Amino acid sequence: MKHLTQTCQETLFLSPSDVAAMVRRQGMVPMLQGMTACIEQDFLRWSRFDKSARLASHSPDGVIELMPIADASHYSFKYVNGHPKNTSHGLPTVMAFGVLADVATGMPMLLSELTLATALRTAATSALAARALARPESRVMALIGNGAQSEFQALAFHHLLGIEEIRLYDVDAAATAKLMRNLQANPDSAGLRLRACASSLEAVRDADIVTTVTADKTRADIITAGMLRPGTHLNAVGGDCPGKTEIHPEVLAAAKVFVEYEPQTRVEGDLQQMPSGFAVTELWQVLAGHAAGRGSAEQVTVFDSVGFALEDFSALRYLYAQARLLGLGQRLPLIPRLDDPKDLYQLLKPAFLNSKAPMKQIAPNRESMTT
């Protein structure tokens, strides 16, 4: 990977409007393609990363997480939450920001919004996995959960996998109507057929690929045994923390299951319902040719996707490179500039020099002097 470190002591800041401008200037499809390529490149460098499961702080209302990862050159982390009730307060369910830093100096190179970018990288990762695991002739997808990430999933599968029809279902009919409005007004959706369904069962029937992206922090059985036809690829995105699942365990037991980072998925994914010895394959092994993907045209495959820090590392390095190329973002003086790097106190000296108040002298305590 090309070294990205900047030489000046300033951090590049990307706001949501900067990332939105990047998408508009590049186009949604090239953006998804570019991010998918970055994620694949980094998955193929799997052994070079210092990896760990994310740190999570849970509450009755949601979860706040920190997702760190590093290779020999760069370190990144993402701060992200998941609060299903947020929309009633006018806030997104998922909000995120991240940092990309230089390992050699610790200098933060990039501070970026990751709310919009997370939707892009999640869709890119889903498409990358489906390209490796779904049947190549897949043309019909069911999309269950039509909230904030649904448009990105739909466009990624349409353009990167050749999906021609998407069947939509959400318990909130207004979410499905929103998704249909957004896609029908988007030229990138040309040639994509959309069909609103009355139930998840109707949406899933005869679908080649099923994507679940629900938000409720509950143990749900959105997909149950018998709903999927042979050869279906299931892209399970919504189950991403302890106590939150979407897929009935019988579905997993009958399928071949793939994950991002096994130690994390066993705790957070739909996989949390299965015995500790239940066999899974990490996606990087398939991408690198070290393990087989789909075993037959009739096999059901599941990508139990919880989101892993490597994907955010890829997204941040992609955003940094493109922002510099397009001249987007602001230079943020996040780290102090010092004439003498050993003299941090110099930042306070002007305040003392400009102060006209005399320094108060404290008289010695005679009792303390005699003890």
C-alpha positions in Angstrom: 0.0 0.0 0.0 1.3 3.4 -0.9 2.4 5.4 2.2 -0.1 8.2 2.7 1.5 10.3 5.5 1.4 14.0 5.0 4.4 16.1 6.0 2.8 19.1 7.7 1.6 19.1 11.3 -2.1 19.5 10.4 -4.9 17.0 10.3 -7.2 16.8 7.3 -10.9 17.0 8.4 -13.7 15.7 6.3 -17.3 16.7 7.3 -20.4 14.8 6.1 -20.8 17.5 3.4 -17.3 16.9 2.2 -17.9 13.1 1.9 -21.2 13.9 0.2 -19.4 16.2 -2.2 -16.9 13.4 -2.9 -19.8 11.1 -3.9 -21.4 13.7 -6.1 -18.1 14.5 -7.9 -17.0 10.9 -8.4 -20.4 9.4 -8.7 -22.0 6.8 -6.5 -21.0 3.8 -8.6 -17.3 4.7 -9.0 -17.2 5.4 -5.2 -18.6 2.0 -4.4 -16.3 0.4 -6.8 -13.2 2.2 -5.4 -14.1 1.4 -1.8 -14.8 -2.2 -2.7 -11.3 -2.5 -4.3 -9.7 -1.0 -1.2 -11.5 -3.3 1.1 -10.5 -6.3 -1.0 -6.9 -5.2 -1.1 -6.8 -5.0 2.7 -8.5 -8.3 3.2 -5.8 -9.8 1.1 -3.2 -8.3 3.5 -5.0 -9.9 6.5 -1.9 -11.3 8.2 -0.2 -7.9 8.2 -2.8 -6.3 10.5 -2.8 -6.1 14.3 -6.4 -7.1 14.9 -8.8 -7.2 17.8 -12.6 -7.3 18.4 -14.1 -3.9 19.0 -14.7 -2.4 22.5 -18.3 -2.0 23.3 -20.2 -0.1 26.0 -23.8 -1.3 26.1 -26.9 0.3 27.7 -30.6 -0.4 27.5 -30.9 2.2 24.7 -28.1 1.0 22.5 -24.3 0.6 22.2 -21.3 2.8 21.7 -18.2 1.1 20.2 -14.6 1.8 19.5 -13.0 -0.2 16.6 -9.2 0.0 16.3 -6.8 -1.7 13.9 -3.3 -1.1 12.5 -0.7 -2.3 10.0 3.0 -1.4 10.0 2.3 2.0 8.4 -1.1 3.2 9.6 -3.4 3.0 12.5 -7.1 3.7 12.5 -10.1 3.7 14.8 -13.8 4.3 14.4 -16.2 5.6 17.1 -19.7 4.3 16.3 -23.0 3.9 18.1 -26.2 2.0 17.5 -29.3 3.4 19.1 -32.6 2.2 17.4 -34.7 4.8 19.2 -32.7 7.7 17.9 -34.9 8.5 14.9 -37.7 9.6 17.4 -35.3 12.2 18.6 -34.3 13.4 15.1 -30.9 11.6 15.2 -29.6 8.8 13.0 -29.6 5.2 14.4 -25.9 5.0 13.6 -23.5 7.9 13.9 -19.7 7.6 13.5 -16.4 9.3 13.0 -12.9 7.9 12.6 -9.2 8.7 12.6 -6.3 7.5 10.3 -2.9 8.1 11.8 0.8 7.5 10.9 2.3 4.7 12.9 5.9 6.1 12.6 5.0 9.3 14.4 1.5 8.9 15.8 0.4 12.0 13.9 -3.3 11.9 13.1 -3.5 12.4 9.3 -7.3 12.3 8.9 -10.3 13.0 11.1 -13.4 12.1 9.1 -17.1 11.6 9.5 -18.0 8.0 9.1 -21.8 7.9 9.3 -22.2 8.3 5.5 -18.9 6.4 4.8 -20.0 3.5 7.0 -23.1 3.0 4.8 -20.8 3.0 1.8 -18.2 0.6 3.2 -20.9 -1.7 4.5 -22.6 -1.9 1.1 -19.2 -2.4 -0.5 -18.3 -5.2 1.9 -21.7 -6.9 1.3 -21.2 -6.8 -2.4 -17.6 -8.1 -2.2 -18.7 -11.1 -0.1 -21.7 -11.8 -2.4 -19.4 -11.7 -5.4 -17.4 -14.5 -3.8 -20.2 -16.5 -2.4 -23.5 -16.0 -4.3 -24.4 -17.9 -7.5 -23.0 -15.8 -10.4 -26.4 -15.8 -12.2 -28.2 -14.2 -9.2 -30.5 -11.5 -10.4 -33.2 -11.1 -7.7 -32.6 -9.8 -4.2 -34.9 -9.4 -1.2 -34.0 -6.4 1.0 -35.5 -6.7 4.5 -35.0 -3.5 6.5 -35.4 -0.4 4.4 -33.8 2.2 6.7 -30.7 4.4 6.4 -28.4 1.8 4.8 -30.9 0.3 2.3 -30.3 2.6 -0.7 -26.5 1.9 -0.5 -27.1 -1.9 -0.4 -29.5 -1.7 -3.3 -27.2 0.3 -5.5 -24.1 -1.8 -4.6 -25.9 -5.0 -5.5 -27.4 -3.6 -8.7 -24.1 -2.3 -10.1 -21.5 -4.7 -8.6 -23.5 -7.9 -8.7 -25.9 -7.3 -11.6 -29.1 -7.5 -9.5 -32.1 -6.6 -11.6 -35.0 -6.8 -9.2 -35.2 -6.0 -5.5 -38.1 -7.0 -3.3 -38.5 -4.7 -0.4 -40.0 -5.2 3.1 -39.9 -3.2 6.3 -42.2 -3.3 9.4 -42.4 0.5 8.8 -44.1 1.0 5.5 -42.9 4.6 5.4 -39.3 3.4 5.3 -40.1 1.3 2.2 -41.8 4.2 0.6 -38.8 6.4 1.3 -36.4 3.9 -0.2 -38.6 3.6 -3.4 -38.7 7.4 -3.7 -35.0 7.8 -3.4 -34.1 5.0 -5.8 -36.7 5.9 -8.4 -35.3 9.5 -8.5 -31.8 8.3 -8.9 -30.4 7.8 -12.4 -28.1 5.1 -11.0 -31.2 3.0 -10.4 -32.0 2.8 -14.2 -32.9 -0.8 -15.1 -33.6 -1.8 -11.5 -37.1 -3.1 -10.7 -38.5 -2.4 -7.3 -41.3 -4.3 -5.6 -42.8 -3.5 -2.2 -43.9 -6.6 -0.4 -46.3 -7.2 2.5 -44.1 -9.6 4.4 -40.6 -10.9 4.7 -41.9 -14.2 3.4 -43.2 -12.6 0.3 -40.0 -10.7 -0.3 -37.8 -13.8 0.2 -39.8 -16.2 -2.0 -37.6 -17.2 -5.0 -34.9 -14.6 -4.3 -31.3 -15.4 -5.2 -29.9 -13.2 -2.5 -31.5 -12.0 0.7 -30.1 -9.0 2.6 -31.3 -8.3 6.1 -30.5 -4.8 7.6 -32.8 -4.3 10.6 -32.1 -2.1 13.6 -34.0 -3.3 16.6 -31.7 -4.6 19.4 -33.6 -7.8 19.9 -33.4 -11.5 19.2 -35.5 -11.8 16.1 -36.2 -14.6 13.6 -36.7 -12.6 10.4 -35.4 -15.5 8.4 -36.5 -19.0 9.5 -36.0 -22.5 8.2 -37.9 -23.2 5.0 -38.0 -19.6 3.8 -34.9 -19.8 1.6 -34.8 -21.9 -1.5 -31.7 -24.0 -2.3 -28.8 -21.9 -3.6 -29.7 -18.7 -1.8 -27.0 -16.4 -0.5 -28.0 -14.7 2.8 -26.3 -11.4 3.5 -27.0 -10.9 7.3 -26.0 -7.3 8.2 -28.3 -6.3 11.0 -27.2 -8.7 13.8 -24.2 -6.8 15.1 -24.1 -6.9 18.9 -24.7 -9.3 21.8 -28.4 -10.0 22.1 -29.3 -8.8 18.6 -30.0 -11.4 15.9 -32.0 -11.7 12.7 -31.6 -15.3 11.6 -33.0 -18.5 13.2 -30.3 -20.9 14.2 -31.7 -23.7 12.1 -30.9 -21.5 9.0 -27.3 -21.3 10.1 -27.1 -25.0 10.9 -28.2 -25.9 7.4 -25.9 -23.4 5.6 -22.2 -22.7 5.0 -21.4 -19.7 7.1 -18.7 -17.0 6.4 -17.6 -14.2 8.7 -15.2 -11.3 8.9 -13.3 -11.8 12.1 -14.4 -14.9 13.9 -13.6 -13.9 17.5 -15.8 -10.8 17.1 -18.7 -12.5 15.1 -19.0 -15.3 17.7 -20.0 -12.7 20.2 -21.9 -10.2 18.1 -23.3 -11.9 15.0 -26.1 -14.3 14.4 -23.4 -16.8 15.1 -23.8 -16.0 18.9 -26.7 -18.5 18.8 -24.5 -21.4 17.8 -22.3 -23.8 19.8 -18.7 -22.6 20.1 -17.5 -25.4 17.8 -19.8 -24.5 15.0 -17.6 -24.3 11.8 -17.3 -21.0 10.0 -14.8 -19.6 7.4 -13.3 -16.1 7.5 -14.0 -14.2 4.2 -10.3 -13.3 3.7 -9.5 -17.0 3.2 -12.0 -17.3 0.3 -10.8 -14.0 -1.3 -7.1 -15.2 -1.0 -7.9 -18.7 -2.4 -7.0 -20.4 0.8 -10.6 -21.8 1.4 -13.5 -22.7 -0.8 -16.6 -20.6 -1.0 -19.9 -22.0 -2.2 -19.7 -25.8 -2.5 -22.5 -26.3 -5.0 -25.3 -24.4 -6.8 -27.8 -25.8 -4.3 -25.9 -24.8 -1.1 -27.2 -22.0 1.1 -24.4 -19.6 2.0 -24.5 -17.0 4.8 -22.3 -14.0 5.3 -22.8 -13.1 9.0 -21.5 -9.5 8.7 -21.1 -7.5 11.9 -18.7 -4.9 10.5 -15.0 -5.1 11.2 -12.4 -2.4 11.8 -10.4 -3.4 8.7 -13.3 -2.2 6.5 -13.1 1.2 8.2 -9.4 1.3 7.8 -9.9 0.8 4.1 -12.6 3.4 3.9 -10.5 6.0 5.7 -7.4 5.5 3.5 -9.7 5.7 0.5 -11.3 8.9 1.7 -7.9 10.4 2.5 -6.5 9.7 -0.9 -9.6 10.9 -2.8 -9.9 14.0 -0.6 -6.4 15.0 -1.4 -6.9 14.3 -5.1 -10.1 16.4 -5.3 -9.0 19.1 -2.9 -11.8 18.4 -0.3 -11.7 19.0 3.4 -10.1 21.4 5.8 -6.7 21.5 7.5 -7.3 21.2 11.2 -4.7 22.4 13.7 -5.5 19.5 16.0 -1.9 19.0 17.2 0.0 22.0 18.6 2.8 23.6 16.6 5.9 24.1 18.9 9.2 25.8 18.1 10.7 23.5 20.7 8.8 20.1 20.7 10.1 19.6 24.3 8.5 22.8 25.5 4.7 22.3 25.6 4.5 25.0 28.3 5.3 27.6 25.6 1.7 27.5 24.5 0.7 29.2 27.8 3.5 31.8 27.9 1.7 34.6 26.0 -1.1 34.6 28.6 1.4 35.2 31.3 3.3 37.9 29.4 0.1 39.8 28.6 -1.2 39.7 32.1 -0.7 42.9 34.1 -1.7 41.5 37.4 1.2 41.2 39.8 2.0 37.7 41.0 0.8 37.3 44.6 3.5 36.5 47.1 2.7 33.9 49.7 4.2 34.5 53.2 5.9 31.5 54.7 4.1 29.7 57.5 6.2 30.2 60.7 4.7 27.1 62.4 5.6 24.9 59.5 9.1 26.3 59.5 9.7 25.2 63.1 8.4 21.7 62.8 
